[in-house]
Amino acid sequence: MMQHELRRTEMLIGEEKLTKLHNAKVVLLGLGGVGGTCFETLVRGGIGKLTVVDNDIFTLSNLNRQLLSSYDNIGRYKVDAARERASQINKYCEIIAYKEFIGLDNLEKIIPRDTDYVIDAIDTVTSKLQVIEYCREKGIPVISSMGTGNKLDPTKLIVTDITKTTMCPLAKVMRRELKRRGIGTLKVISSTEKPLVPMELGEESGEGPVSMLRKRSTPGSTSFVPPAAGIILAGEVINDLIAR
């Protein structure tokens, strides 16, 4: 079926596991610095059905780290760029795209019961918590990305349990809030690097469309830490799926 495109992958995992990946249904939440690279890695990795959710559009400030961004994509929805990108690199990967903000009202639609894996690459704490609670209730495996902003060393990224995270302000908040909800464990990717304090450069330039997602504080970022986290996330999911 996909002998030519994924032949090099098949050499490592075999036809049976490659078929398992093609039959897998993965939901990726967020297509930013982490999620965009995770998306492409999943598509190239042989995932057969991939649901992506993001209600944001590309802006100039995305160009330094978001794989799917380009000058041509400024002002476009990220999910539209993702769907187009997938069609160019793996025509056997079915993409379901939602231009929506993730919340309690649409979780059942976005993450159906037969989902094999959920990847949380969301920025918003409330949405992250709602997704994790939902997946636990439904028995759906989930892996969550902690903060990758204000970091310079991609080698400090680790896959661990939320209870073992250090040096990550987002993970600290997530640990506390998950504990309040009775959730003691969660597979995450997190950085052990002490975060830098970003310089304040004022409001972003009006040269491009303003992001529709309002953030309380804007972290600094690089072209290599968030994307590295995205690759690791995709690798964890693919390896977990073929190990079943």
C-alpha angles and dihedrals in degrees: 000000000000097000096134102042097044101028093118090052091048089055088065105036106021133234096286094057092042088056089049089057091047090054094046122110112212128180117206116194113200131020101208130112093314100029098046094057091040088054095054092045091053092048092049089043094064104257106162103202120030126177115198126192127192131130096194132103129219120266133181092262090063094064095082095065116001112100095204094051125098138153088263091056098052107128094015124118112259093228091057091052090047094052091049092048093051092053089058097052108029117018090183094063112097112214123203110189132194124189092202142117109246115245145133092283096063107027095101091052095045097041109037120193093256093061111129098201140002123208115200111206094152125137098208117087095207093054092045091054093047091051094048093048091048093049091049092051092050096041093241117150113243136184121193133206117224123200121316098169123104090027131118105180117074091183089070092067113111138176108230145131118289089242091063098050121121137178093024119113092196092051090051091056092044093051091053096045095045090051089054088055094049095252110134103171136043132162109236144164111230141161124242090200117112106248119246122231107246121228114248109242097172127239117348117260121271091229091109140024116294115247113257090221110084113209124195093222131010116225124208116248143188138217092248114039102057093040091048088054089051093054092048091049092052091047092052092050095046092048092047091050096050091045092060 
